[in-house]
């Protein structure tokens, strides 16, 4: 039976310091992604996380504020954050 979800987003942090959590997560998902600013050189501090990154399981999604995708979402995010309930 195929998995319902093949990847996970680890948020709001970049570095996954809890190795036990990371080991468990790697059993459930084909890839685990973190949002990483392009200016951040080495996002992962422990050996296990770096090894998973080298194998393509842990993936840094590089972003910058001047990316088209980010700029396109700006108005939608601001609208969402300022909506009155």
PyMOL Python script that loads the backbone (N, CA, C, O; Angstrom):
from pymol import cmd

cmd.read_pdbstr("""\
ATOM      1  N   UNK A   1       0.852  -1.180   0.000  1.00  0.00           N
ATOM      2  CA  UNK A   1       0.000   0.000   0.000  1.00  0.00           C
ATOM      3  C   UNK A   1       0.894   1.238   0.000  1.00  0.00           C
ATOM      4  O   UNK A   1       1.762   1.349   0.865  1.00  0.00           O
ATOM      5  N   UNK A   2       0.717   2.164  -0.928  1.00  0.00           N
ATOM      6  CA  UNK A   2       1.544   3.369  -0.968  1.00  0.00           C
ATOM      7  C   UNK A   2       1.231   4.292   0.205  1.00  0.00           C
ATOM      8  O   UNK A   2       0.108   4.332   0.708  1.00  0.00           O
ATOM      9  N   UNK A   3       2.241   5.024   0.622  1.00  0.00           N
ATOM     10  CA  UNK A   3       2.069   5.968   1.726  1.00  0.00           C
ATOM     11  C   UNK A   3       1.213   7.139   1.282  1.00  0.00           C
ATOM     12  O   UNK A   3       1.286   7.580   0.135  1.00  0.00           O
ATOM     13  N   UNK A   4       0.401   7.639   2.205  1.00  0.00           N
ATOM     14  CA  UNK A   4      -0.451   8.779   1.886  1.00  0.00           C
ATOM     15  C   UNK A   4       0.379  10.047   1.694  1.00  0.00           C
ATOM     16  O   UNK A   4       0.065  10.886   0.850  1.00  0.00           O
ATOM     17  N   UNK A   5       1.422  10.169   2.474  1.00  0.00           N
ATOM     18  CA  UNK A   5       2.304  11.324   2.378  1.00  0.00           C
ATOM     19  C   UNK A   5       3.724  10.806   2.238  1.00  0.00           C
ATOM     20  O   UNK A   5       4.131   9.896   2.960  1.00  0.00           O
ATOM     21  N   UNK A   6       4.471  11.375   1.322  1.00  0.00           N
ATOM     22  CA  UNK A   6       5.840  10.901   1.125  1.00  0.00           C
ATOM     23  C   UNK A   6       6.881  11.866   1.671  1.00  0.00           C
ATOM     24  O   UNK A   6       8.060  11.523   1.748  1.00  0.00           O
ATOM     25  N   UNK A   7       6.455  13.081   2.054  1.00  0.00           N
ATOM     26  CA  UNK A   7       7.422  14.022   2.603  1.00  0.00           C
ATOM     27  C   UNK A   7       6.799  14.826   3.734  1.00  0.00           C
ATOM     28  O   UNK A   7       5.581  14.979   3.826  1.00  0.00           O
ATOM     29  N   UNK A   8       7.676  15.330   4.585  1.00  0.00           N
ATOM     30  CA  UNK A   8       7.239  16.123   5.734  1.00  0.00           C
ATOM     31  C   UNK A   8       8.011  17.430   5.746  1.00  0.00           C
ATOM     32  O   UNK A   8       9.134  17.510   5.248  1.00  0.00           O
ATOM     33  N   UNK A   9       7.394  18.448   6.320  1.00  0.00           N
ATOM     34  CA  UNK A   9       8.058  19.725   6.517  1.00  0.00           C
ATOM     35  C   UNK A   9       8.295  19.898   8.006  1.00  0.00           C
ATOM     36  O   UNK A   9       7.351  19.909   8.796  1.00  0.00           O
ATOM     37  N   UNK A  10       9.552  20.034   8.384  1.00  0.00           N
ATOM     38  CA  UNK A  10       9.915  20.298   9.774  1.00  0.00           C
ATOM     39  C   UNK A  10       9.962  21.808   9.949  1.00  0.00           C
ATOM     40  O   UNK A  10      10.791  22.486   9.342  1.00  0.00           O
ATOM     41  N   UNK A  11       9.075  22.327  10.775  1.00  0.00           N
ATOM     42  CA  UNK A  11       8.897  23.769  10.893  1.00  0.00           C
ATOM     43  C   UNK A  11       8.561  24.091  12.338  1.00  0.00           C
ATOM     44  O   UNK A  11       7.842  23.300  12.949  1.00  0.00           O
ATOM     45  N   UNK A  12       9.004  25.147  12.918  1.00  0.00           N
ATOM     46  CA  UNK A  12       9.579  26.364  12.367  1.00  0.00           C
ATOM     47  C   UNK A  12      11.104  26.405  12.434  1.00  0.00           C
ATOM     48  O   UNK A  12      11.701  27.419  12.072  1.00  0.00           O
ATOM     49  N   UNK A  13      11.733  25.351  12.877  1.00  0.00           N
ATOM     50  CA  UNK A  13      13.196  25.378  13.022  1.00  0.00           C
ATOM     51  C   UNK A  13      13.888  24.810  11.793  1.00  0.00           C
ATOM     52  O   UNK A  13      13.299  24.039  11.034  1.00  0.00           O
ATOM     53  N   UNK A  14      15.148  25.201  11.604  1.00  0.00           N
ATOM     54  CA  UNK A  14      15.945  24.704  10.488  1.00  0.00           C
ATOM     55  C   UNK A  14      16.646  23.410  10.874  1.00  0.00           C
ATOM     56  O   UNK A  14      16.533  22.398  10.182  1.00  0.00           O
ATOM     57  N   UNK A  15      17.367  23.455  11.979  1.00  0.00           N
ATOM     58  CA  UNK A  15      18.177  22.325  12.428  1.00  0.00           C
ATOM     59  C   UNK A  15      17.325  21.368  13.262  1.00  0.00           C
ATOM     60  O   UNK A  15      16.594  21.797  14.154  1.00  0.00           O
ATOM     61  N   UNK A  16      17.422  20.094  12.974  1.00  0.00           N
ATOM     62  CA  UNK A  16      16.706  19.087  13.750  1.00  0.00           C
ATOM     63  C   UNK A  16      17.696  18.490  14.738  1.00  0.00           C
ATOM     64  O   UNK A  16      18.479  17.607  14.389  1.00  0.00           O
ATOM     65  N   UNK A  17      17.655  18.970  15.958  1.00  0.00           N
ATOM     66  CA  UNK A  17      18.630  18.557  16.961  1.00  0.00           C
ATOM     67  C   UNK A  17      18.237  17.275  17.682  1.00  0.00           C
ATOM     68  O   UNK A  17      19.092  16.607  18.263  1.00  0.00           O
ATOM     69  N   UNK A  18      16.963  16.926  17.654  1.00  0.00           N
ATOM     70  CA  UNK A  18      16.488  15.714  18.322  1.00  0.00           C
ATOM     71  C   UNK A  18      16.707  14.514  17.403  1.00  0.00           C
ATOM     72  O   UNK A  18      15.883  14.225  16.535  1.00  0.00           O
ATOM     73  N   UNK A  19      17.824  13.824  17.606  1.00  0.00           N
ATOM     74  CA  UNK A  19      18.194  12.720  16.727  1.00  0.00           C
ATOM     75  C   UNK A  19      17.181  11.579  16.788  1.00  0.00           C
ATOM     76  O   UNK A  19      16.910  10.947  15.767  1.00  0.00           O
ATOM     77  N   UNK A  20      16.620  11.304  17.959  1.00  0.00           N
ATOM     78  CA  UNK A  20      15.628  10.232  18.085  1.00  0.00           C
ATOM     79  C   UNK A  20      14.390  10.551  17.246  1.00  0.00           C
ATOM     80  O   UNK A  20      13.850   9.674  16.572  1.00  0.00           O
ATOM     81  N   UNK A  21      13.944  11.809  17.289  1.00  0.00           N
ATOM     82  CA  UNK A  21      12.801  12.199  16.478  1.00  0.00           C
ATOM     83  C   UNK A  21      13.125  12.032  15.004  1.00  0.00           C
ATOM     84  O   UNK A  21      12.312  11.523  14.233  1.00  0.00           O
ATOM     85  N   UNK A  22      14.307  12.460  14.623  1.00  0.00           N
ATOM     86  CA  UNK A  22      14.721  12.386  13.223  1.00  0.00           C
ATOM     87  C   UNK A  22      14.799  10.935  12.748  1.00  0.00           C
ATOM     88  O   UNK A  22      14.384  10.627  11.631  1.00  0.00           O
ATOM     89  N   UNK A  23      15.320  10.057  13.576  1.00  0.00           N
ATOM     90  CA  UNK A  23      15.386   8.628  13.223  1.00  0.00           C
ATOM     91  C   UNK A  23      13.981   8.059  13.011  1.00  0.00           C
ATOM     92  O   UNK A  23      13.739   7.334  12.046  1.00  0.00           O
ATOM     93  N   UNK A  24      13.069   8.387  13.905  1.00  0.00           N
ATOM     94  CA  UNK A  24      11.688   7.908  13.774  1.00  0.00           C
ATOM     95  C   UNK A  24      11.025   8.485  12.524  1.00  0.00           C
ATOM     96  O   UNK A  24      10.354   7.766  11.783  1.00  0.00           O
ATOM     97  N   UNK A  25      11.213   9.772  12.295  1.00  0.00           N
ATOM     98  CA  UNK A  25      10.607  10.419  11.139  1.00  0.00           C
ATOM     99  C   UNK A  25      11.121   9.830   9.832  1.00  0.00           C
ATOM    100  O   UNK A  25      10.363   9.693   8.872  1.00  0.00           O
ATOM    101  N   UNK A  26      12.386   9.488   9.789  1.00  0.00           N
ATOM    102  CA  UNK A  26      12.981   8.918   8.571  1.00  0.00           C
ATOM    103  C   UNK A  26      12.369   7.560   8.228  1.00  0.00           C
ATOM    104  O   UNK A  26      12.417   7.127   7.077  1.00  0.00           O
ATOM    105  N   UNK A  27      11.798   6.895   9.223  1.00  0.00           N
ATOM    106  CA  UNK A  27      11.116   5.621   8.963  1.00  0.00           C
ATOM    107  C   UNK A  27       9.764   5.831   8.281  1.00  0.00           C
ATOM    108  O   UNK A  27       9.298   4.960   7.546  1.00  0.00           O
ATOM    109  N   UNK A  28       9.143   6.968   8.518  1.00  0.00           N
ATOM    110  CA  UNK A  28       7.791   7.219   8.014  1.00  0.00           C
ATOM    111  C   UNK A  28       7.747   7.987   6.706  1.00  0.00           C
ATOM    112  O   UNK A  28       6.829   7.785   5.910  1.00  0.00           O
ATOM    113  N   UNK A  29       8.717   8.865   6.460  1.00  0.00           N
ATOM    114  CA  UNK A  29       8.670   9.705   5.281  1.00  0.00           C
ATOM    115  C   UNK A  29       9.887   9.473   4.392  1.00  0.00           C
ATOM    116  O   UNK A  29      10.991   9.209   4.870  1.00  0.00           O
ATOM    117  N   UNK A  30       9.654   9.577   3.085  1.00  0.00           N
ATOM    118  CA  UNK A  30      10.747   9.454   2.120  1.00  0.00           C
ATOM    119  C   UNK A  30      11.677  10.651   2.201  1.00  0.00           C
ATOM    120  O   UNK A  30      12.882  10.529   1.980  1.00  0.00           O
ATOM    121  N   UNK A  31      11.109  11.812   2.519  1.00  0.00           N
ATOM    122  CA  UNK A  31      11.935  13.008   2.657  1.00  0.00           C
ATOM    123  C   UNK A  31      11.379  13.896   3.757  1.00  0.00           C
ATOM    124  O   UNK A  31      10.174  13.946   4.002  1.00  0.00           O
ATOM    125  N   UNK A  32      12.286  14.584   4.402  1.00  0.00           N
ATOM    126  CA  UNK A  32      11.946  15.548   5.442  1.00  0.00           C
ATOM    127  C   UNK A  32      12.593  16.854   5.013  1.00  0.00           C
ATOM    128  O   UNK A  32      13.802  16.909   4.789  1.00  0.00           O
ATOM    129  N   UNK A  33      11.794  17.896   4.898  1.00  0.00           N
ATOM    130  CA  UNK A  33      12.311  19.173   4.398  1.00  0.00           C
ATOM    131  C   UNK A  33      12.294  20.222   5.497  1.00  0.00           C
ATOM    132  O   UNK A  33      11.438  20.214   6.381  1.00  0.00           O
ATOM    133  N   UNK A  34      13.255  21.116   5.416  1.00  0.00           N
ATOM    134  CA  UNK A  34      13.303  22.275   6.295  1.00  0.00           C
ATOM    135  C   UNK A  34      13.466  23.515   5.418  1.00  0.00           C
ATOM    136  O   UNK A  34      14.096  23.458   4.362  1.00  0.00           O
ATOM    137  N   UNK A  35      12.901  24.622   5.857  1.00  0.00           N
ATOM    138  CA  UNK A  35      13.016  25.879   5.122  1.00  0.00           C
ATOM    139  C   UNK A  35      14.285  26.571   5.597  1.00  0.00           C
ATOM    140  O   UNK A  35      14.442  26.859   6.783  1.00  0.00           O
ATOM    141  N   UNK A  36      15.189  26.835   4.657  1.00  0.00           N
ATOM    142  CA  UNK A  36      16.509  27.365   4.991  1.00  0.00           C
ATOM    143  C   UNK A  36      16.801  28.609   4.152  1.00  0.00           C
ATOM    144  O   UNK A  36      16.729  28.550   2.925  1.00  0.00           O
ATOM    145  N   UNK A  37      17.128  29.732   4.794  1.00  0.00           N
ATOM    146  CA  UNK A  37      17.524  30.918   4.022  1.00  0.00           C
ATOM    147  C   UNK A  37      18.775  30.620   3.187  1.00  0.00           C
ATOM    148  O   UNK A  37      19.654  29.875   3.620  1.00  0.00           O
ATOM    149  N   UNK A  38      18.847  31.200   2.004  1.00  0.00           N
ATOM    150  CA  UNK A  38      19.999  30.954   1.132  1.00  0.00           C
ATOM    151  C   UNK A  38      21.308  31.383   1.790  1.00  0.00           C
ATOM    152  O   UNK A  38      22.370  30.865   1.444  1.00  0.00           O
ATOM    153  N   UNK A  39      21.246  32.309   2.721  1.00  0.00           N
ATOM    154  CA  UNK A  39      22.458  32.792   3.378  1.00  0.00           C
ATOM    155  C   UNK A  39      22.980  31.835   4.451  1.00  0.00           C
ATOM    156  O   UNK A  39      24.099  32.005   4.935  1.00  0.00           O
ATOM    157  N   UNK A  40      22.194  30.846   4.820  1.00  0.00           N
ATOM    158  CA  UNK A  40      22.570  29.896   5.874  1.00  0.00           C
ATOM    159  C   UNK A  40      23.363  28.752   5.249  1.00  0.00           C
ATOM    160  O   UNK A  40      22.801  27.947   4.507  1.00  0.00           O
ATOM    161  N   UNK A  41      24.651  28.670   5.537  1.00  0.00           N
ATOM    162  CA  UNK A  41      25.521  27.702   4.859  1.00  0.00           C
ATOM    163  C   UNK A  41      25.278  26.251   5.260  1.00  0.00           C
ATOM    164  O   UNK A  41      24.905  25.437   4.415  1.00  0.00           O
ATOM    165  N   UNK A  42      25.479  25.918   6.511  1.00  0.00           N
ATOM    166  CA  UNK A  42      25.364  24.539   6.971  1.00  0.00           C
ATOM    167  C   UNK A  42      24.182  24.414   7.929  1.00  0.00           C
ATOM    168  O   UNK A  42      24.318  24.703   9.118  1.00  0.00           O
ATOM    169  N   UNK A  43      23.029  23.988   7.425  1.00  0.00           N
ATOM    170  CA  UNK A  43      21.834  24.025   8.261  1.00  0.00           C
ATOM    171  C   UNK A  43      21.765  22.958   9.356  1.00  0.00           C
ATOM    172  O   UNK A  43      21.018  23.120  10.321  1.00  0.00           O
ATOM    173  N   UNK A  44      22.523  21.882   9.225  1.00  0.00           N
ATOM    174  CA  UNK A  44      22.361  20.768  10.154  1.00  0.00           C
ATOM    175  C   UNK A  44      23.624  20.574  10.993  1.00  0.00           C
ATOM    176  O   UNK A  44      24.735  20.489  10.470  1.00  0.00           O
ATOM    177  N   UNK A  45      23.417  20.505  12.311  1.00  0.00           N
ATOM    178  CA  UNK A  45      24.561  20.504  13.231  1.00  0.00           C
ATOM    179  C   UNK A  45      25.041  19.116  13.639  1.00  0.00           C
ATOM    180  O   UNK A  45      26.200  18.964  14.026  1.00  0.00           O
ATOM    181  N   UNK A  46      24.183  18.098  13.565  1.00  0.00           N
ATOM    182  CA  UNK A  46      24.664  16.788  14.033  1.00  0.00           C
ATOM    183  C   UNK A  46      24.983  15.854  12.871  1.00  0.00           C
ATOM    184  O   UNK A  46      24.493  16.026  11.755  1.00  0.00           O
ATOM    185  N   UNK A  47      25.809  14.872  13.161  1.00  0.00           N
ATOM    186  CA  UNK A  47      26.301  13.953  12.125  1.00  0.00           C
ATOM    187  C   UNK A  47      25.173  13.175  11.446  1.00  0.00           C
ATOM    188  O   UNK A  47      25.200  12.970  10.233  1.00  0.00           O
ATOM    189  N   UNK A  48      24.186  12.745  12.228  1.00  0.00           N
ATOM    190  CA  UNK A  48      23.092  11.965  11.655  1.00  0.00           C
ATOM    191  C   UNK A  48      22.280  12.803  10.672  1.00  0.00           C
ATOM    192  O   UNK A  48      21.934  12.330   9.589  1.00  0.00           O
ATOM    193  N   UNK A  49      21.978  14.035  11.044  1.00  0.00           N
ATOM    194  CA  UNK A  49      21.227  14.915  10.152  1.00  0.00           C
ATOM    195  C   UNK A  49      22.014  15.181   8.874  1.00  0.00           C
ATOM    196  O   UNK A  49      21.450  15.172   7.779  1.00  0.00           O
ATOM    197  N   UNK A  50      23.307  15.417   9.011  1.00  0.00           N
ATOM    198  CA  UNK A  50      24.131  15.650   7.811  1.00  0.00           C
ATOM    199  C   UNK A  50      24.182  14.408   6.924  1.00  0.00           C
ATOM    200  O   UNK A  50      24.178  14.520   5.699  1.00  0.00           O
ATOM    201  N   UNK A  51      24.229  13.220   7.541  1.00  0.00           N
ATOM    202  CA  UNK A  51      24.238  11.979   6.759  1.00  0.00           C
ATOM    203  C   UNK A  51      22.924  11.817   5.994  1.00  0.00           C
ATOM    204  O   UNK A  51      22.929  11.436   4.823  1.00  0.00           O
ATOM    205  N   UNK A  52      21.802  12.105   6.651  1.00  0.00           N
ATOM    206  CA  UNK A  52      20.504  12.029   5.959  1.00  0.00           C
ATOM    207  C   UNK A  52      20.414  13.060   4.842  1.00  0.00           C
ATOM    208  O   UNK A  52      19.807  12.803   3.803  1.00  0.00           O
ATOM    209  N   UNK A  53      21.010  14.210   5.051  1.00  0.00           N
ATOM    210  CA  UNK A  53      21.048  15.234   4.007  1.00  0.00           C
ATOM    211  C   UNK A  53      21.871  14.736   2.815  1.00  0.00           C
ATOM    212  O   UNK A  53      21.464  14.894   1.664  1.00  0.00           O
ATOM    213  N   UNK A  54      23.011  14.142   3.096  1.00  0.00           N
ATOM    214  CA  UNK A  54      23.858  13.612   2.026  1.00  0.00           C
ATOM    215  C   UNK A  54      23.135  12.539   1.205  1.00  0.00           C
ATOM    216  O   UNK A  54      23.371  12.399   0.005  1.00  0.00           O
ATOM    217  N   UNK A  55      22.248  11.780   1.872  1.00  0.00           N
ATOM    218  CA  UNK A  55      21.504  10.712   1.193  1.00  0.00           C
ATOM    219  C   UNK A  55      20.216  11.211   0.541  1.00  0.00           C
ATOM    220  O   UNK A  55      19.524  10.443  -0.128  1.00  0.00           O
ATOM    221  N   UNK A  56      19.890  12.492   0.732  1.00  0.00           N
ATOM    222  CA  UNK A  56      18.708  13.058   0.108  1.00  0.00           C
ATOM    223  C   UNK A  56      17.426  12.845   0.896  1.00  0.00           C
ATOM    224  O   UNK A  56      16.342  13.138   0.393  1.00  0.00           O
ATOM    225  N   UNK A  57      17.528  12.341   2.123  1.00  0.00           N
ATOM    226  CA  UNK A  57      16.342  12.152   2.954  1.00  0.00           C
ATOM    227  C   UNK A  57      15.966  13.455   3.640  1.00  0.00           C
ATOM    228  O   UNK A  57      14.790  13.818   3.682  1.00  0.00           O
ATOM    229  N   UNK A  58      16.939  14.151   4.171  1.00  0.00           N
ATOM    230  CA  UNK A  58      16.737  15.452   4.791  1.00  0.00           C
ATOM    231  C   UNK A  58      17.122  16.516   3.768  1.00  0.00           C
ATOM    232  O   UNK A  58      18.270  16.582   3.328  1.00  0.00           O
ATOM    233  N   UNK A  59      16.150  17.350   3.394  1.00  0.00           N
ATOM    234  CA  UNK A  59      16.368  18.291   2.300  1.00  0.00           C
ATOM    235  C   UNK A  59      16.162  19.737   2.742  1.00  0.00           C
ATOM    236  O   UNK A  59      15.071  20.095   3.186  1.00  0.00           O
ATOM    237  N   UNK A  60      17.188  20.568   2.626  1.00  0.00           N
ATOM    238  CA  UNK A  60      16.989  21.992   2.882  1.00  0.00           C
ATOM    239  C   UNK A  60      16.331  22.646   1.662  1.00  0.00           C
ATOM    240  O   UNK A  60      16.843  22.548   0.547  1.00  0.00           O
ATOM    241  N   UNK A  61      15.208  23.304   1.879  1.00  0.00           N
ATOM    242  CA  UNK A  61      14.546  24.053   0.806  1.00  0.00           C
ATOM    243  C   UNK A  61      15.051  25.480   0.931  1.00  0.00           C
ATOM    244  O   UNK A  61      14.672  26.199   1.855  1.00  0.00           O
ATOM    245  N   UNK A  62      15.899  25.885   0.011  1.00  0.00           N
ATOM    246  CA  UNK A  62      16.550  27.202   0.065  1.00  0.00           C
ATOM    247  C   UNK A  62      15.585  28.285  -0.403  1.00  0.00           C
ATOM    248  O   UNK A  62      14.994  28.180  -1.478  1.00  0.00           O
ATOM    249  N   UNK A  63      15.433  29.324   0.411  1.00  0.00           N
ATOM    250  CA  UNK A  63      14.537  30.429   0.076  1.00  0.00           C
ATOM    251  C   UNK A  63      15.216  31.772   0.324  1.00  0.00           C
ATOM    252  O   UNK A  63      16.134  31.886   1.137  1.00  0.00           O
ATOM    253  N   UNK A  64      14.746  32.772  -0.390  1.00  0.00           N
ATOM    254  CA  UNK A  64      15.182  34.146  -0.146  1.00  0.00           C
ATOM    255  C   UNK A  64      13.963  35.049  -0.334  1.00  0.00           C
ATOM    256  O   UNK A  64      13.012  34.692  -1.030  1.00  0.00           O
ATOM    257  N   UNK A  65      14.009  36.206   0.289  1.00  0.00           N
ATOM    258  CA  UNK A  65      12.850  37.102   0.248  1.00  0.00           C
ATOM    259  C   UNK A  65      12.568  37.657  -1.148  1.00  0.00           C
ATOM    260  O   UNK A  65      11.467  38.144  -1.405  1.00  0.00           O
ATOM    261  N   UNK A  66      13.543  37.591  -2.047  1.00  0.00           N
ATOM    262  CA  UNK A  66      13.314  38.129  -3.385  1.00  0.00           C
ATOM    263  C   UNK A  66      12.879  37.070  -4.403  1.00  0.00           C
ATOM    264  O   UNK A  66      12.834  37.348  -5.601  1.00  0.00           O
ATOM    265  N   UNK A  67      12.563  35.882  -3.943  1.00  0.00           N
ATOM    266  CA  UNK A  67      12.075  34.845  -4.850  1.00  0.00           C
ATOM    267  C   UNK A  67      10.669  35.208  -5.321  1.00  0.00           C
ATOM    268  O   UNK A  67       9.876  35.747  -4.549  1.00  0.00           O
ATOM    269  N   UNK A  68      10.359  34.916  -6.579  1.00  0.00           N
ATOM    270  CA  UNK A  68       9.037  35.210  -7.131  1.00  0.00           C
ATOM    271  C   UNK A  68       7.927  34.575  -6.293  1.00  0.00           C
ATOM    272  O   UNK A  68       6.902  35.205  -6.032  1.00  0.00           O
ATOM    273  N   UNK A  69       8.136  33.334  -5.876  1.00  0.00           N
ATOM    274  CA  UNK A  69       7.117  32.629  -5.101  1.00  0.00           C
ATOM    275  C   UNK A  69       6.821  33.331  -3.783  1.00  0.00           C
ATOM    276  O   UNK A  69       5.665  33.408  -3.366  1.00  0.00           O
ATOM    277  N   UNK A  70       7.849  33.838  -3.129  1.00  0.00           N
ATOM    278  CA  UNK A  70       7.676  34.538  -1.860  1.00  0.00           C
ATOM    279  C   UNK A  70       6.946  35.855  -2.091  1.00  0.00           C
ATOM    280  O   UNK A  70       6.022  36.197  -1.352  1.00  0.00           O
ATOM    281  N   UNK A  71       7.358  36.586  -3.109  1.00  0.00           N
ATOM    282  CA  UNK A  71       6.711  37.864  -3.400  1.00  0.00           C
ATOM    283  C   UNK A  71       5.244  37.692  -3.790  1.00  0.00           C
ATOM    284  O   UNK A  71       4.408  38.530  -3.453  1.00  0.00           O
ATOM    285  N   UNK A  72       4.933  36.604  -4.503  1.00  0.00           N
ATOM    286  CA  UNK A  72       3.552  36.346  -4.903  1.00  0.00           C
ATOM    287  C   UNK A  72       2.661  36.043  -3.700  1.00  0.00           C
ATOM    288  O   UNK A  72       1.465  36.330  -3.731  1.00  0.00           O
ATOM    289  N   UNK A  73       3.218  35.479  -2.662  1.00  0.00           N
ATOM    290  CA  UNK A  73       2.441  35.120  -1.477  1.00  0.00           C
ATOM    291  C   UNK A  73       2.298  36.245  -0.465  1.00  0.00           C
ATOM    292  O   UNK A  73       1.474  36.152   0.444  1.00  0.00           O
ATOM    293  N   UNK A  74       3.075  37.293  -0.604  1.00  0.00           N
ATOM    294  CA  UNK A  74       3.107  38.352   0.401  1.00  0.00           C
ATOM    295  C   UNK A  74       1.725  38.926   0.689  1.00  0.00           C
ATOM    296  O   UNK A  74       1.325  39.001   1.851  1.00  0.00           O
ATOM    297  N   UNK A  75       0.993  39.330  -0.333  1.00  0.00           N
ATOM    298  CA  UNK A  75      -0.333  39.925  -0.124  1.00  0.00           C
ATOM    299  C   UNK A  75      -1.299  38.931   0.509  1.00  0.00           C
ATOM    300  O   UNK A  75      -2.091  39.300   1.376  1.00  0.00           O
ATOM    301  N   UNK A  76      -1.238  37.674   0.079  1.00  0.00           N
ATOM    302  CA  UNK A  76      -2.134  36.657   0.643  1.00  0.00           C
ATOM    303  C   UNK A  76      -1.837  36.433   2.129  1.00  0.00           C
ATOM    304  O   UNK A  76      -2.759  36.293   2.932  1.00  0.00           O
ATOM    305  N   UNK A  77      -0.587  36.400   2.482  1.00  0.00           N
ATOM    306  CA  UNK A  77      -0.212  36.191   3.881  1.00  0.00           C
ATOM    307  C   UNK A  77      -0.637  37.388   4.723  1.00  0.00           C
ATOM    308  O   UNK A  77      -1.198  37.218   5.805  1.00  0.00           O
ATOM    309  N   UNK A  78      -0.374  38.588   4.237  1.00  0.00           N
ATOM    310  CA  UNK A  78      -0.783  39.788   4.974  1.00  0.00           C
ATOM    311  C   UNK A  78      -2.299  39.848   5.145  1.00  0.00           C
ATOM    312  O   UNK A  78      -2.784  40.218   6.215  1.00  0.00           O
ATOM    313  N   UNK A  79      -3.051  39.490   4.107  1.00  0.00           N
ATOM    314  CA  UNK A  79      -4.507  39.445   4.215  1.00  0.00           C
ATOM    315  C   UNK A  79      -4.940  38.439   5.273  1.00  0.00           C
ATOM    316  O   UNK A  79      -5.812  38.725   6.094  1.00  0.00           O
ATOM    317  N   UNK A  80      -4.336  37.280   5.249  1.00  0.00           N
ATOM    318  CA  UNK A  80      -4.676  36.242   6.219  1.00  0.00           C
ATOM    319  C   UNK A  80      -4.394  36.703   7.636  1.00  0.00           C
ATOM    320  O   UNK A  80      -5.210  36.498   8.535  1.00  0.00           O
ATOM    321  N   UNK A  81      -3.235  37.329   7.841  1.00  0.00           N
ATOM    322  CA  UNK A  81      -2.834  37.755   9.179  1.00  0.00           C
ATOM    323  C   UNK A  81      -3.664  38.921   9.713  1.00  0.00           C
ATOM    324  O   UNK A  81      -3.788  39.092  10.926  1.00  0.00           O
ATOM    325  N   UNK A  82      -4.224  39.714   8.820  1.00  0.00           N
ATOM    326  CA  UNK A  82      -4.967  40.898   9.278  1.00  0.00           C
ATOM    327  C   UNK A  82      -6.487  40.722   9.212  1.00  0.00           C
ATOM    328  O   UNK A  82      -7.231  41.660   9.500  1.00  0.00           O
ATOM    329  N   UNK A  83      -6.945  39.540   8.838  1.00  0.00           N
ATOM    330  CA  UNK A  83      -8.387  39.301   8.770  1.00  0.00           C
ATOM    331  C   UNK A  83      -8.991  39.411  10.171  1.00  0.00           C
ATOM    332  O   UNK A  83      -8.448  38.899  11.150  1.00  0.00           O
ATOM    333  N   UNK A  84     -10.125  40.092  10.230  1.00  0.00           N
ATOM    334  CA  UNK A  84     -10.836  40.135  11.515  1.00  0.00           C
ATOM    335  C   UNK A  84     -11.769  38.939  11.576  1.00  0.00           C
ATOM    336  O   UNK A  84     -12.318  38.510  10.561  1.00  0.00           O
ATOM    337  N   UNK A  85     -11.936  38.422  12.740  1.00  0.00           N
ATOM    338  CA  UNK A  85     -12.769  37.222  12.896  1.00  0.00           C
ATOM    339  C   UNK A  85     -14.138  37.552  13.372  1.00  0.00           C
ATOM    340  O   UNK A  85     -14.962  36.655  13.554  1.00  0.00           O
TER     341      UNK A  85
END
""", "prot")
cmd.dss("prot")
cmd.show_as("cartoon", "prot")
cmd.util.cbc("prot")
cmd.orient("prot")
